[in-house]
Amino acid sequence: MMNRISQLALVALSALLLFAGASLATPRAASAQQVNVTVTVIVASNSGSGVDASLSAHARRLQQQFSQFDSFSQSTRRSLALAPGQSGSVSLPGARPATILLEGQRNGTILLQVQVPGGSTDIRLPPGGTIFLAGTPVTGGTAILMIQT
C-alpha cells in the first residue's frame, strides 16, 4: 500500500514539475521570437494638402521617394506583435485589408511577407528598420504602407 502511494505521489510530483517547467519556459521562448511591427497606412494623392503633421518625421523621405504625389495623409496605424508564422492585418481605405506575415528571422534580419489586394512581396528589415511600400489604389489615392520593426 505504501509503495502504491509513493508511486502515485512520484507521478503527481513529476506531472506538476513538467507542467510548471513548460509554463515557465513557453513565454520566454515565444517572446524571444516575437517581433513588434508597426504598420502605418498613408494615402498619397495630388490633392494639394501637403504632408500630415503626424507624418512630419518622414515628410522628406515621402516627398523624395514618391515625388509624383504632393499630398500624404495618415489613414491607419496599427501595432502588431507577431510570432513566426503568425500574421496580422490593417485596413486600407475602402475596407480592404493588407496582411503582414512574420516568416521568421535570419542572421539578425526580420523576414516579412506583405499581402495587399492584387499581390504580395517578401521584405527583409533589420530590427528598428523602416520601409515604404506603395502602389495599391485605394479610396482617395494610392496606399503607401510604412512598415517599421
C-alpha positions as CSV (number, residue, x, y, z in Angstrom):
1,M,0.0,0.0,0.0
2,M,2.8,2.4,0.9
3,N,4.6,1.6,-2.3
4,R,1.5,2.4,-4.3
5,I,1.1,5.8,-2.6
6,S,4.8,6.6,-3.2
7,Q,4.4,5.8,-6.9
8,L,1.3,8.0,-7.2
9,A,3.0,10.8,-5.3
10,L,6.0,10.5,-7.6
11,V,3.8,10.6,-10.7
12,A,1.9,13.6,-9.4
13,L,5.1,15.4,-8.5
14,S,6.6,14.7,-11.9
15,A,3.5,15.9,-13.7
16,L,3.5,19.1,-11.6
17,L,7.1,19.8,-12.3
18,L,6.6,19.1,-16.0
19,F,3.6,21.4,-16.2
20,A,5.5,24.1,-14.2
21,G,8.5,23.8,-16.4
22,A,6.5,24.1,-19.6
23,S,4.6,27.1,-18.3
24,L,7.7,28.9,-17.3
25,A,9.7,28.1,-20.5
26,T,7.0,28.8,-23.0
27,P,6.6,32.6,-22.5
28,R,10.4,33.1,-22.7
29,A,10.7,31.1,-26.0
30,A,7.7,32.9,-27.5
31,S,8.9,36.4,-26.5
32,A,12.4,35.7,-27.9
33,Q,10.9,35.1,-31.3
34,Q,8.1,37.6,-31.2
35,V,8.5,40.8,-33.3
36,N,6.7,44.0,-33.0
37,V,5.7,45.5,-36.3
38,T,4.1,48.9,-36.8
39,V,2.1,49.4,-40.0
40,T,1.1,52.9,-41.0
41,V,-1.3,53.3,-43.9
42,I,-0.6,56.5,-45.8
43,V,-2.8,57.8,-48.6
44,A,-0.8,59.6,-51.3
45,S,-2.6,61.9,-53.7
46,N,-2.4,65.1,-55.6
47,S,-5.0,67.0,-53.6
48,G,-2.6,69.8,-52.7
49,S,-2.8,69.3,-48.9
50,G,0.8,68.6,-48.2
51,V,2.0,66.2,-45.5
52,D,0.0,65.4,-42.4
53,A,1.6,66.6,-39.2
54,S,1.5,63.0,-37.9
55,L,4.0,62.1,-40.7
56,S,6.3,65.1,-40.3
57,A,9.2,62.9,-39.2
58,H,9.0,61.1,-42.6
59,A,8.0,64.0,-44.8
60,R,11.3,64.4,-46.6
61,R,11.6,60.7,-47.4
62,L,8.0,60.5,-48.6
63,Q,8.4,63.5,-50.8
64,Q,11.7,62.2,-52.3
65,Q,10.6,58.6,-52.8
66,F,7.1,59.5,-54.0
67,S,7.6,62.7,-55.9
68,Q,4.7,62.0,-58.2
69,F,2.4,62.9,-55.3
70,D,2.1,66.2,-53.4
71,S,-0.2,65.1,-50.5
72,F,0.3,62.4,-47.8
73,S,-2.3,61.7,-45.2
74,Q,-2.2,59.1,-42.4
75,S,-5.2,56.8,-42.7
76,T,-4.5,54.0,-40.1
77,R,-1.7,53.0,-37.7
78,R,-1.6,49.6,-36.1
79,S,1.0,47.8,-34.0
80,L,1.2,44.0,-34.4
81,A,3.1,41.6,-32.1
82,L,3.8,38.6,-34.3
83,A,5.4,35.2,-33.7
84,P,6.9,33.3,-36.6
85,G,4.1,32.0,-38.9
86,Q,1.6,34.5,-37.4
87,S,0.0,37.3,-39.4
88,G,-1.9,40.4,-38.6
89,S,-3.8,42.8,-40.8
90,V,-4.5,46.5,-41.2
91,S,-7.5,48.1,-43.0
92,L,-6.8,50.0,-46.2
93,P,-9.3,52.8,-47.2
94,G,-12.2,51.1,-48.9
95,A,-12.3,48.3,-46.3
96,R,-9.8,46.1,-47.9
97,P,-7.0,44.5,-45.8
98,A,-3.3,44.4,-46.0
99,T,-1.8,41.4,-44.2
100,I,1.7,41.2,-42.7
101,L,3.1,37.7,-42.1
102,L,6.2,37.1,-40.0
103,E,8.1,34.4,-41.8
104,G,10.9,34.4,-39.2
105,Q,14.3,35.9,-38.5
106,R,17.6,35.0,-40.1
107,N,21.1,36.5,-39.3
108,G,19.6,39.4,-37.4
109,T,17.1,40.2,-40.2
110,I,13.4,40.1,-39.9
111,L,11.6,38.4,-42.8
112,L,8.1,39.5,-43.6
113,Q,5.6,38.8,-46.3
114,V,3.2,41.7,-47.2
115,Q,0.0,40.9,-48.9
116,V,-2.2,43.6,-50.4
117,P,-5.1,43.4,-52.9
118,G,-3.5,42.4,-56.2
119,G,-0.2,41.0,-54.9
120,S,2.3,40.2,-52.3
121,T,6.0,40.7,-51.7
122,D,8.7,39.5,-49.3
123,I,10.8,42.0,-47.4
124,R,13.8,41.9,-45.1
125,L,14.2,44.5,-42.4
126,P,16.8,44.9,-39.6
127,P,15.4,45.5,-36.1
128,G,14.4,49.2,-35.9
129,G,14.2,49.4,-39.7
130,T,11.6,51.2,-41.8
131,I,10.4,50.5,-45.4
132,F,7.8,52.2,-47.6
133,L,5.7,50.0,-50.0
134,A,3.4,51.7,-52.4
135,G,1.2,51.1,-55.4
136,T,-2.2,49.8,-54.2
137,P,-5.0,52.0,-55.4
138,V,-7.4,52.9,-52.6
139,T,-10.3,55.3,-52.0
140,G,-8.8,58.8,-52.2
141,G,-5.5,57.9,-53.8
142,T,-2.7,55.4,-53.6
143,A,-1.8,53.5,-50.4
144,I,1.7,53.6,-49.0
145,L,2.5,51.2,-46.2
146,M,5.1,52.3,-43.8
147,I,6.4,49.2,-42.1
148,Q,8.6,49.6,-39.0
149,T,10.2,46.9,-36.9
